[in-house]
Amino acid sequence: MIPAPFDYLAPSSVEEALAALGEHGDDAKILAGGQSLLPVLRMRLNAPEVVIDLGRISSLRGIREEGDAIVIGAMTTHHEVRDHALVKEHALLLSKAAAEVADAQIRHRGTFGGALAHADPAGDLGAPALALGAEFVIAGPGGTRTVGADDFFVDLFETAIGEDEILTEVRIPKHTGWGAHYEKFVRVAHQWPIVAVAATVRGSIDEARIGLTNMGSTPLRARATEAALAGATATEDGVREAAQQAAEGTNPPSDLNGAADYRQHLARVLTGRAVLKAAGVA
């Protein structure tokens, strides 16, 4: 289908984008990489009067190091996140998860911030960002504010970004030397995950941080399993026993790809696999 008519704006700075957003309000939509928005427009599931394209704002792209964190601009592509040396060194889990996003064409067009702001619970980047304790820098009319990952994902397709605000960058605390693995279960290649698990571990296993994809209306942490693994020895039996608690507190959907109890079973199995691979055991 062809989208409904709309006006197109391409500001060259965050300030110009915020001004345009403030002027047009609910009638406007932000365009980042467009991999989520454009299909919605083509199917006429949404018909904004104005589309504000962030593609010309160079300050929203790139990856840099700042003290104990790496900072990823919201318009940085999945491909850049996957391959960047700083990400591989200090946030290996993000690199591994970005490598699993759709196919090469989408990874070259889709943006890190755009995917996180879209907040699809089946998206591949929310759970790793949550597990790594990411902080989200949001710009608005009153300046910038920073929101932690625990508070950023609010509900299905809903985040802490206000209607008059824009996500500008994501700060990832360094997890230098941590092992990492993203275990994704799909029926068809490049599909949204039925369930996926993002695991990163320090030592063998001094600490584990585990994010769950598509196990609720937002990305979730497998906190019971994290607690069970703290200070444990990375044996296959021990990890798999701790992984039996991975589905606690989850509320996965039931659909054509699988019922809720099937997804909870998958979460337990995939958590065991992800942690063992992250710890270098499997």
Buried (B, 14 or more C-beta within 10 A) or exposed (E): EEBEEBEEBBBEEBEBBBBBBEEBEEEBBBBBBBBBBBEBBEEEEEEBBBBBBBBEBEEBBBBEEEEEBBBBBBBBBBBBBBBBEBBBBBBBBBBBBBBBBBEEEBBEBBBBBBBBBBBBBBBBBBBBBBBBBBBBBBBBEEEEEEBEBEEBBEEEEEBBBEEBBBBBBBBBBBBEEBBBBBBBBBEEEEEBBBBBBBBBBBEEBEBBBBBBBBBBBBBBBBBBBBEBBEEBEBBEEBBBBBBBBBBBBBEBBEEEBBEBEBBBBBBBBBBBBBBBBBBEBB
